[in-house]
């Protein structure tokens, strides 16, 4: 496991969460990071917890946005199947929106 995977495991543990032992994805897989982001947002909104909402914005901007943007940029040359570049572009826009909620 690399540093980002270890950090995700620590984030989960900090919130009292765990990743199933039989899950065949690393802790820093995009689906797991999206689930963690959803957790922060859902809890933040339902409990009106500004700390969790701020943490979600920071996680989106500092942890996810840099690598998702780089990933999207690498996919932009794909012409045979536009689904993945478009999906990555939507994810970048979503993460930017969470990163700068006032703009």
Secondary structure per residue as TSV (DSSP state, phi and psi in degrees):
chain	resnum	aa	ss	phi	psi
A	1	X	-	360.0	135.8
A	2	X	-	-85.3	177.6
A	3	X	H	-58.0	-39.0
A	4	X	H	-67.9	-35.0
A	5	X	H	-67.5	-42.5
A	6	X	H	-62.6	-42.4
A	7	X	H	-62.1	-40.9
A	8	X	H	-64.4	-40.2
A	9	X	H	-61.4	-39.2
A	10	X	H	-67.1	-39.7
A	11	X	H	-61.1	-45.5
A	12	X	H	-59.8	-48.6
A	13	X	H	-61.8	-38.4
A	14	X	H	-61.1	-30.1
A	15	X	T	-96.3	4.2
A	16	X	T	76.9	20.7
A	17	X	-	-103.7	163.7
A	18	X	-	-144.7	162.7
A	19	X	-	-106.5	133.5
A	20	X	-	-55.5	138.3
A	21	X	T	-63.3	-29.1
A	22	X	T	-90.5	6.2
A	23	X	-	-74.1	128.7
A	24	X	-	-95.3	20.1
A	25	X	S	-111.8	147.9
A	26	X	-	-70.9	155.9
A	27	X	T	-60.2	-21.3
A	28	X	T	-101.1	20.2
A	29	X	-	-65.8	146.8
A	30	X	H	-56.0	-39.5
A	31	X	H	-64.7	-38.6
A	32	X	H	-72.1	-40.1
A	33	X	H	-64.2	-38.4
A	34	X	H	-65.6	-38.9
A	35	X	H	-64.0	-40.7
A	36	X	H	-64.8	-42.9
A	37	X	H	-61.5	-43.5
A	38	X	H	-58.9	-44.1
A	39	X	H	-57.0	-49.2
A	40	X	H	-60.8	-45.0
A	41	X	H	-67.4	-46.5
A	42	X	H	-61.1	-46.4
A	43	X	H	-66.0	-42.4
A	44	X	H	-61.8	-44.7
A	45	X	H	-70.3	-46.3
A	46	X	H	-68.6	-30.9
A	47	X	T	-101.2	3.4
A	48	X	T	49.0	49.1
A	49	X	-	-102.9	102.0
A	50	X	H	-64.7	-28.1
A	51	X	H	-65.9	-46.3
A	52	X	H	-65.4	-39.1
A	53	X	H	-66.0	-38.9
A	54	X	H	-65.0	-40.8
A	55	X	H	-63.0	-38.1
A	56	X	H	-63.0	-43.8
A	57	X	H	-63.3	-41.5
A	58	X	H	-67.1	-41.5
A	59	X	I	-62.0	-43.4
A	60	X	I	-62.1	-46.7
A	61	X	I	-78.7	-42.1
A	62	X	I	-90.3	-31.7
A	63	X	I	-100.6	-49.3
A	64	X	I	-87.6	-46.6
A	65	X	H	-56.6	-43.6
A	66	X	H	-59.6	-47.6
A	67	X	H	-78.5	-32.6
A	68	X	H	-67.6	-37.8
A	69	X	H	-64.0	-44.9
A	70	X	H	-62.6	-41.2
A	71	X	H	-62.8	-46.6
A	72	X	H	-59.0	-44.5
A	73	X	H	-60.1	-35.9
A	74	X	H	-72.2	-26.7
A	75	X	H	-83.6	-16.5
A	76	X	T	-60.5	-23.4
A	77	X	T	-80.1	-9.2
A	78	X	-	-67.3	122.8
A	79	X	-	-114.7	-23.4
A	80	X	S	-73.4	-34.1
A	81	X	-	-136.6	97.4
A	82	X	H	-74.1	-5.9
A	83	X	H	-56.2	-50.2
A	84	X	H	-68.5	-44.1
A	85	X	H	-61.7	-39.4
A	86	X	H	-67.9	-41.0
A	87	X	H	-63.6	-43.3
A	88	X	H	-64.7	-37.1
A	89	X	H	-64.1	-41.5
A	90	X	H	-63.5	-40.9
A	91	X	H	-64.7	-41.1
A	92	X	H	-60.5	-45.4
A	93	X	H	-62.6	-41.6
A	94	X	H	-62.7	-46.3
A	95	X	H	-65.2	-38.1
A	96	X	H	-63.1	-40.6
A	97	X	H	-62.7	-39.4
A	98	X	H	-71.0	-31.0
A	99	X	H	-72.3	-30.7
A	100	X	T	-130.9	68.2
A	101	X	T	-62.3	-20.8
A	102	X	T	-86.1	-12.6
A	103	X	-	-96.9	360.0
